Amino acid sequence: MTLPNETMVEELGELIRFDYDAIGAYTAAIDDVRESETREFLVRFREDHERHVIDLSAIVRRLGGVPPTKPDLKGFMRRTMTKVAGLGGMKGTLEAMKSNEKVLSERYAYHLSFEWPSEVRETIERSYNDEKRHLAWIEQALTTHSWDKPSGPTASAPPR
């Protein structure tokens, strides 16, 4: 049985808030990263989160709801923690982003356990796949210390 509209609006609102949190965390990370190839990936990942907000917000509106328009207190905390982690250099920044992406990936996976209309499910799955791609790239960068190599992480980056 498909979720009632009010429940869908609430659950999608939660995902939107998490994506806003991620946008803030990526903005903080991007501000701290000077290595151009890593920075490019972080910018692209932030754009993915911005697209998630747009896509999910459109669905919330179609369901008669009002989507969140900004992060909540948790978003402020994630951005602050990412900024603090950035004081430890690239590794600290990427560790913070890894933690953020793990949380968001888990939230998307959890939301896929619900009974959604097919269009909503497809949107959530697409966003979840982005989260898994982001996490895989960050984990790879942390394993290889790609920012220390002249060629950067692009040669083995997950597909977009």
N, C-alpha and C positions, 0 to 999 in steps of 0.2 A: 504494500500500500504506500502510495506516494505521501510524503510529508504534507501537512496542511501549509497553506501559504504563509501564515504567521511564523511557523517554525522555520520554514525555508528562509524567510527574511532574516530571522535571528541568527541562524547558522551561517548564512552567507555574509551577514554583517560581521560575524566573528572572523571569518577569513579575510574580509576587507581590512579589518583593523590590523590583523597580523601582517598583511601586505603593506599597509602604511608603516607599520613598525619596521619592516624590512627596507622600505624606501629610505627611511631615516637612518638606519644602520648603514646602508650602502652609501648614502651621502656622506656620512662621517668617515667611512673607510676611504672613499674616493678622495676626500679632502686631504687624507694623510698619505696616500700612495703616490709616489713620484715615478715609479717604474712604469713606463708607458703601456706595455702590453698587458700587464696585470690590471692596470687602471682601465684599459679598454674593456676588458672582460667584466669588471665590476660595473662599469657604466651600462653595458648591455644587460647585465643581470638586473640592475635597478630599473631599466626600461621594461623588462619582463614584468616586474612587480607593479609598475605603473599600468601596464596593459591589464594585469589581473584585476586591479582596482576598477578600471574602466569597464571591463567585461562583466565582472560580478555586480558592479553598481547598476549597470543597465538591466540585468536580470532582476535585481531587487526592485527597481522602479517598475518593471513590467508586472511584478507580483503585487504592486500597490504599496510597497514599502519605501522608506527613506534610508538610503545607504549612509554609513558613516562618511564623514568628509575630512577626517584627520585622525592621526593616531591618538591613542589614549595614554594614560600614565605609563603603561608598560612600554609603549613606543618610545617615550622620552627616556626611560631607563635603558632600553636596548641601545639607543643612539649614544647615550652617555657612556655606557659600558664599552661600546665599540671604540669610542674616542679614547677612553682610558687605555684599552688594550693596544691601541695604536701607538701609545708611548713606548711600547716594547718593540716597535719596528714592524716590519712586514709580517713576520711570523705571528706576532700578537694580534695584528689586525685580521689576518686570515683565520686564526683560531676563533676569534670572536664571530666572524662571518660564518664559519663552519657551525658553531653552536646555534646561531640564529637560523641557518638553513635547516639544521636538523629539526628544530622545533617546528618550523613552518611545514617542512615535509611531513612530519608526524601529524600535524593538524589536517593537512590535505588528505592524507591516507585515512585518517579517522572519518573525515567527512564523506569519503567515498563509500563508507559502510552504510550510509543512509540510502533510502529509496528516493531517488531524484527523478524528475522528468528527464528524458534523454538529452535534451539540449543543455540542461544544467549539469548533468553528469559529464557530458563531453567537455564543457568549459572547465569543470573542476579537474578532470583527468588531464587536460592540456596544461593547466597550471601546475598540477602535481608533477607531470613530466619535466616541466621547467625546473621545479625545485630539485628533483633528483639530478638533473644535469648540472645545476649550480653546485650542489653538494659534491658531486663527483669531480668537478673541475677544481674546487677549492681543496678537496682532499688530495688530489693529484699534485697540485701546486705545493701543498705543504710537504708531501712526501719527497718531491724532487727538488724542492727549494728553487723552483723555476725562476724566481726573481734574481737569483745569483748568476744565472746563465745568460750569456749575451743574446741568445736567440729567443728567450722567453718561453712561455708555455704553449704557444700557438700550434706547434708541430703536433702535439698530442692532445689538443683540446677536444672535449666532447663536441659533437655536432650541434649546431644551433637549430 
